[in-house]
Amino acid sequence: MQKFIDTFSAPIDCKLLQYALTRLQSWSQKWLLNLNIKKCCVVSYGRSVDKTITYILADHSNQEAVFERYDKVKDLGVWFDKKLSFREHVQDKINKAYMILGIIRCNLRHLTLPTFVLLYKTMVRSHLDYCCSIWALYKKGDIEVLEKVQKRAAKILPSLRHISYPNRLKVCKLTTLHYKQRRQQVGRDLLSLMY
């Protein structure tokens, strides 16, 4: 998948992007690699975006096709919207996590603590952590909604239902999702300072 990403500050930048797209198309035709124009789109991020600008490529039958403009796009499993709020992505991941928790609760009624922790970390938390460095939450309401999944998951085991949430995490040897994301961010920051 080819992406053209740039900061546009002048009208000439749009013409340069169109020129780059035309060169990409001529290269793909030279090497007999057809572009699927239906999968190409334009997404703009920013406060003052001119949405009247269009980009054009010729399809395989040399008919000119205008790129569609979207408000949101899914790339590598992450939903990017025009405000970069990632709310739809987070909601999608929460729904998937609840679905998997329901499967675990209905099909595996007699879980031991180590089995539950293993299932939770591999099947549920992996969805909640995927690409969290890109969409890391900073709003308190969003963090609480995401943390609610783990609170509900920790209540699956009957022996943990009467214990408070922080103590359940200690028993399961888990951390809050927000703490885990912050710890990963600090690690990435330290690595970037070293190299």
TATAJO-V768637 format. One record per residue. N is the residue number from 1. RES is the residue in one small letter. SS is DSSP state (2 for helix, 1 for strand, 0 for the rest). PSI is psi in whole degrees, -180 to 180 (NA if undefined). OMEGA is omega as a letter, one per 20 degrees, with the letter a starting at -180 (999 if undefined). Layout:
n->N res->RES ss->SS psi->PSI omega->OMEGA
n->N res->RES ss->SS psi->PSI omega->OMEGA
This chain:
n->1 res->m ss->0 psi->128 omega->r
n->2 res->q ss->0 psi->135 omega->r
n->3 res->k ss->0 psi->137 omega->r
n->4 res->f ss->0 psi->114 omega->a
n->5 res->i ss->0 psi->130 omega->a
n->6 res->d ss->0 psi->164 omega->r
n->7 res->t ss->0 psi->126 omega->a
n->8 res->f ss->0 psi->121 omega->r
n->9 res->s ss->0 psi->-12 omega->a
n->10 res->a ss->0 psi->157 omega->r
n->11 res->p ss->2 psi->-28 omega->r
n->12 res->i ss->2 psi->-28 omega->r
n->13 res->d ss->2 psi->-38 omega->r
n->14 res->c ss->2 psi->-39 omega->r
n->15 res->k ss->2 psi->-37 omega->r
n->16 res->l ss->2 psi->-37 omega->r
n->17 res->l ss->2 psi->-43 omega->r
n->18 res->q ss->2 psi->-40 omega->r
n->19 res->y ss->2 psi->-42 omega->r
n->20 res->a ss->2 psi->-38 omega->r
n->21 res->l ss->2 psi->-40 omega->r
n->22 res->t ss->2 psi->-41 omega->r
n->23 res->r ss->2 psi->-39 omega->r
n->24 res->l ss->2 psi->-42 omega->a
n->25 res->q ss->2 psi->-43 omega->r
n->26 res->s ss->2 psi->-37 omega->r
n->27 res->w ss->2 psi->-45 omega->a
n->28 res->s ss->2 psi->-35 omega->r
n->29 res->q ss->2 psi->-38 omega->r
n->30 res->k ss->2 psi->-40 omega->a
n->31 res->w ss->0 psi->12 omega->r
n->32 res->l ss->0 psi->41 omega->r
n->33 res->l ss->0 psi->101 omega->a
n->34 res->n ss->0 psi->137 omega->r
n->35 res->l ss->0 psi->139 omega->r
n->36 res->n ss->0 psi->98 omega->a
n->37 res->i ss->2 psi->-29 omega->a
n->38 res->k ss->2 psi->-24 omega->r
n->39 res->k ss->2 psi->-2 omega->r
n->40 res->c ss->0 psi->141 omega->a
n->41 res->c ss->1 psi->170 omega->r
n->42 res->v ss->1 psi->131 omega->r
n->43 res->v ss->0 psi->130 omega->a
n->44 res->s ss->0 psi->139 omega->r
n->45 res->y ss->0 psi->134 omega->r
n->46 res->g ss->0 psi->172 omega->a
n->47 res->r ss->0 psi->-45 omega->a
n->48 res->s ss->0 psi->80 omega->a
n->49 res->v ss->0 psi->129 omega->r
n->50 res->d ss->0 psi->104 omega->a
n->51 res->k ss->0 psi->6 omega->r
n->52 res->t ss->0 psi->-14 omega->a
n->53 res->i ss->0 psi->133 omega->r
n->54 res->t ss->0 psi->155 omega->r
n->55 res->y ss->0 psi->139 omega->a
n->56 res->i ss->1 psi->140 omega->r
n->57 res->l ss->1 psi->156 omega->r
n->58 res->a ss->1 psi->136 omega->r
n->59 res->d ss->0 psi->-172 omega->a
n->60 res->h ss->0 psi->-21 omega->r
n->61 res->s ss->0 psi->19 omega->r
n->62 res->n ss->0 psi->26 omega->r
n->63 res->q ss->0 psi->134 omega->r
n->64 res->e ss->1 psi->133 omega->r
n->65 res->a ss->1 psi->133 omega->r
n->66 res->v ss->1 psi->134 omega->r
n->67 res->f ss->0 psi->138 omega->r
n->68 res->e ss->1 psi->148 omega->r
n->69 res->r ss->1 psi->127 omega->a
n->70 res->y ss->0 psi->154 omega->r
n->71 res->d ss->0 psi->-22 omega->r
n->72 res->k ss->1 psi->153 omega->a
n->73 res->v ss->1 psi->146 omega->r
n->74 res->k ss->1 psi->123 omega->a
n->75 res->d ss->1 psi->121 omega->a
n->76 res->l ss->0 psi->37 omega->r
n->77 res->g ss->0 psi->4 omega->a
n->78 res->v ss->1 psi->130 omega->r
n->79 res->w ss->1 psi->123 omega->r
n->80 res->f ss->1 psi->121 omega->r
n->81 res->d ss->1 psi->174 omega->a
n->82 res->k ss->0 psi->-21 omega->r
n->83 res->k ss->0 psi->-2 omega->a
n->84 res->l ss->0 psi->41 omega->r
n->85 res->s ss->0 psi->-22 omega->r
n->86 res->f ss->0 psi->20 omega->a
n->87 res->r ss->2 psi->-43 omega->a
n->88 res->e ss->2 psi->-38 omega->r
n->89 res->h ss->2 psi->-47 omega->a
n->90 res->v ss->2 psi->-43 omega->r
n->91 res->q ss->2 psi->-39 omega->r
n->92 res->d ss->2 psi->-44 omega->r
n->93 res->k ss->2 psi->-37 omega->r
n->94 res->i ss->2 psi->-44 omega->r
n->95 res->n ss->2 psi->-41 omega->r
n->96 res->k ss->2 psi->-40 omega->r
n->97 res->a ss->2 psi->-43 omega->r
n->98 res->y ss->2 psi->-37 omega->r
n->99 res->m ss->2 psi->-45 omega->a
n->100 res->i ss->2 psi->-39 omega->r
n->101 res->l ss->2 psi->-39 omega->r
n->102 res->g ss->2 psi->-40 omega->r
n->103 res->i ss->2 psi->-43 omega->r
n->104 res->i ss->2 psi->-45 omega->a
n->105 res->r ss->2 psi->-41 omega->a
n->106 res->c ss->2 psi->-37 omega->a
n->107 res->n ss->2 psi->-21 omega->a
n->108 res->l ss->0 psi->80 omega->a
n->109 res->r ss->0 psi->-30 omega->a
n->110 res->h ss->0 psi->74 omega->a
n->111 res->l ss->0 psi->144 omega->r
n->112 res->t ss->0 psi->164 omega->a
n->113 res->l ss->2 psi->-49 omega->a
n->114 res->p ss->2 psi->-37 omega->r
n->115 res->t ss->2 psi->-43 omega->r
n->116 res->f ss->2 psi->-46 omega->a
n->117 res->v ss->2 psi->-42 omega->r
n->118 res->l ss->2 psi->-47 omega->r
n->119 res->l ss->2 psi->-43 omega->a
n->120 res->y ss->2 psi->-47 omega->a
n->121 res->k ss->2 psi->-38 omega->a
n->122 res->t ss->2 psi->-37 omega->a
n->123 res->m ss->2 psi->-28 omega->a
n->124 res->v ss->2 psi->-57 omega->a
n->125 res->r ss->2 psi->-29 omega->r
n->126 res->s ss->2 psi->-35 omega->r
n->127 res->h ss->2 psi->-39 omega->a
n->128 res->l ss->2 psi->-24 omega->a
n->129 res->d ss->2 psi->-12 omega->a
n->130 res->y ss->0 psi->122 omega->r
n->131 res->c ss->0 psi->30 omega->a
n->132 res->c ss->2 psi->-17 omega->r
n->133 res->s ss->2 psi->-23 omega->r
n->134 res->i ss->2 psi->-49 omega->a
n->135 res->w ss->2 psi->23 omega->a
n->136 res->a ss->0 psi->128 omega->a
n->137 res->l ss->0 psi->144 omega->r
n->138 res->y ss->0 psi->-14 omega->r
n->139 res->k ss->0 psi->136 omega->a
n->140 res->k ss->2 psi->-41 omega->a
n->141 res->g ss->2 psi->-40 omega->r
n->142 res->d ss->2 psi->-38 omega->r
n->143 res->i ss->2 psi->-42 omega->a
n->144 res->e ss->2 psi->-39 omega->r
n->145 res->v ss->2 psi->-41 omega->r
n->146 res->l ss->2 psi->-39 omega->a
n->147 res->e ss->2 psi->-26 omega->r
n->148 res->k ss->2 psi->-32 omega->r
n->149 res->v ss->2 psi->-47 omega->a
n->150 res->q ss->2 psi->-35 omega->r
n->151 res->k ss->2 psi->-43 omega->r
n->152 res->r ss->2 psi->-38 omega->r
n->153 res->a ss->2 psi->-39 omega->a
n->154 res->a ss->0 psi->-14 omega->r
n->155 res->k ss->0 psi->0 omega->a
n->156 res->i ss->0 psi->-41 omega->r
n->157 res->l ss->0 psi->125 omega->a
n->158 res->p ss->2 psi->-31 omega->a
n->159 res->s ss->2 psi->-16 omega->a
n->160 res->l ss->2 psi->-4 omega->a
n->161 res->r ss->0 psi->-32 omega->a
n->162 res->h ss->0 psi->-5 omega->a
n->163 res->i ss->0 psi->149 omega->r
n->164 res->s ss->0 psi->160 omega->a
n->165 res->y ss->2 psi->-48 omega->r
n->166 res->p ss->2 psi->-37 omega->r
n->167 res->n ss->2 psi->-35 omega->r
n->168 res->r ss->2 psi->-41 omega->r
n->169 res->l ss->2 psi->-39 omega->r
n->170 res->k ss->2 psi->-43 omega->a
n->171 res->v ss->2 psi->-40 omega->a
n->172 res->c ss->2 psi->-7 omega->a
n->173 res->k ss->0 psi->47 omega->r
n->174 res->l ss->0 psi->162 omega->r
n->175 res->t ss->0 psi->166 omega->r
n->176 res->t ss->0 psi->153 omega->a
n->177 res->l ss->2 psi->-39 omega->a
n->178 res->h ss->2 psi->-42 omega->r
n->179 res->y ss->2 psi->-41 omega->r
n->180 res->k ss->2 psi->-42 omega->r
n->181 res->q ss->2 psi->-41 omega->r
n->182 res->r ss->2 psi->-40 omega->r
n->183 res->r ss->2 psi->-40 omega->r
n->184 res->q ss->2 psi->-39 omega->r
n->185 res->q ss->2 psi->-42 omega->r
n->186 res->v ss->2 psi->-41 omega->r
n->187 res->g ss->2 psi->-43 omega->r
n->188 res->r ss->2 psi->-40 omega->r
n->189 res->d ss->2 psi->-41 omega->r
n->190 res->l ss->2 psi->-41 omega->r
n->191 res->l ss->2 psi->-39 omega->a
n->192 res->s ss->2 psi->-29 omega->r
n->193 res->l ss->2 psi->-34 omega->a
n->194 res->m ss->2 psi->-33 omega->a
n->195 res->y ss->0 psi->NA omega->999
